[in-house]
Every structure is written in C-alpha cells, then in structure tokens.
Amino acid sequence: MTLCKTKVFEYNKKGHIFKSIAKKNAESVLMLDVSDIHILSTISETGSINKAAEKLFMSQPTLSKRISRLEQVLKVELFHRNSTGMKPTDVTNYLISNGKQIQSKLDAMCRHVELLSNLEGGTLNIGVSPIIEQLFFPKVLMDFVEDSNNVEISFQVALPDKLQQGILDGDLDIAIGPFVRGELPQELVITEVKNESLIFVVRAGHPILKSRGPVSIAGLNKYPVIGPAMNKPIADFLTSHGMSLPLNITCDNYHISKSIVMMSEHYTGGPRELFSKELSSGDLVEVKTEAEIPWRAYCITRPETIYAPTVKKFIDILNQYTV
C-alpha cells in the first residue's frame, strides 16, 4: 500500500473547473489515497460490490462503507446503482483516468530511487527494437550480466513508438532502436549508437545477380522481399527519392528471413553485421544498389536515470560495441 497521496479536486457544474476541497473542522484538507482509485477501478471493472470485495480481499460491508464515505466527502455520486450492477459516473471515470497517470508517475519515481540506490542489485528494464535485438544487443547483455551478477534484467522487444512510450511512462530505463531523431522529446537523453547504410542480400545464383553494375530500387522491386516493417526514416527517404520497397512478407526474425532468402527468390535488407556470417560463407550475396539507404539507431533514457549506477554501467558497455 503506497503512502503517497494526492489532493482531490471537486468537479463544478460547468464541467471545466476543478477547485481544491479544503476544510479544517470546516478547514481540514481532504486527501484521496491512491488505494481509493484502485477500489473505484476494481468496482468499475467488476460492476459489483461483492465481486470487487472478493478481488480486493475486503468484506462487502467494509467496501460499501468506504464508497459511501467517499461519496459523502466528495458530495457526488460515484456509481449508478441498478439491477444489473454498478456503473461508474463521469466523476469516477475522471478519477480513475487521472489516478492511473499518478500511479504511473509514482511507480517511475520508485524505479528511479531503486536504480540510484543499487549498483550490485535491483532490476534494470531494457527495451530494444527487432533489429537491435539481433545485432549487437546479445553481446552487450552478456557483458553486463557477467559484470553485474546480482542485477535482475528484464527486456522486451517492441517497435520504436512503444519503446519511446515505455521510457516516458517510466516502465523502461533504457531503450535502443531506430527512433526518428527529430520526433523524440527534447527532455530525453539521446545517444546515437549506429549510423550506417542498409545492404540487400540474396541467395547465391539469384537472377538479380546477372545484372551488370548497381541495381536500382525499381530492379529490386521485381522480386519479393521479406523483412521487418519499414520504419519512418527509411520510408521517408525512399519516398523522397521516388522509390518504394513493398514488403511481401513482414518478419521481425532475421533467422527466418535469411532461411527463406536462401531457399527462394526473396531478398532482404538490414545492417551489414546481420549478414556477416552468411556473406563470409557465400550462402548470401550482397546486391549492390544505386542508392544507399541510411539507417540510424539511438539509445534513449530519461535525464534523471542516466546517472543511476546500473544504467551508467550498461551504457558504458553499450558504447564499447557502438562507437
């Protein structure tokens, strides 16, 4: 149970203004506990006092009294009660919606305190994009694990938009992916970790290799392509050059993509390092193209997190593989 509390605001009849409710014996300051928001949310989800009480491990009379007390203090009805159950009023929906934001902020603050106080323990939440997951991230992760035995690491693979939101919400401590640099919030700490051109590969003996000289994007488009969903910078670059690379198969897993390419007329593309083993063995061959498509990846974190010992250590190791 959190001890953090936030002031309640009273909804006026015009629907736009909220004013502090303050009384102490006629002037005491009213406080709404975060647990009250959880109770309102649970009743709204279950639609029943009995079901909510069971889920909250409370007795039905205790829960009913708590809701009645809140309604008396706030001087509003929190639920519409009828034969089908309990439905939240607009005021309750407002409290639940804003309460989630407050809880998220409290969770982020607790995570930050944990990071600042733990060098050889605690947890580190990392998010990476599909390409990063298969590029240098495994090496960075293993080096960090070997150097930080007691740190519990949690990581997720997601598209850049979701990773960015995870950082802003405090669910992630570090995120690495091909973000759109100009669209990242200015308050974040942003470090470029990769800046290179994409390459395209096909199987040995592919018909496109019969072409003399570099191949145009239009020439590539004659054949099916497999790969991860195209991010905005690459799509914008292609559009600005009057090009397109329509995906026939969208696949985030390069192990699968490479296997299909080696068995078919498909081609795929990505940073050169993803194909180094297959290029060396001759299983895949690079297709020289007329246009070089830039690809950039960034590491982002919040400014209050960057100096946390575990975060700083991870980024130091990351820089060894990206500088």
Buried (B, 14 or more C-beta within 10 A) or exposed (E): EEEEEBEBBBBEEEEEEBEEBEEEEEEEEBEBBBEBBBBBBBBBEBBBBEBBBBEBEBEBEEBBEBBEEBBEEBEBEBBEEEEEBBBBBEBBBBBBEBBEEBBBBBBBEEBBEBBBEBBEEBBBBBBBBBBBBBBBBEEBBEBBEEEBEEBEBEBBBBBBBBBBBBBBEBBBBBBBBBBBEEEBEEEBBEBEBBEEEBBBBBBEEBEBBEEEEEBEBEBBEEBBBBBBEBBEBBBEBBEEEEBEBEBEEEBBEBEEBBEBBBEBBBBBBBBEBBBEEBBEEEBBBBBEBBEEBEBBBBBBBBEBBBEBBBBBBBBEBBEEBBE
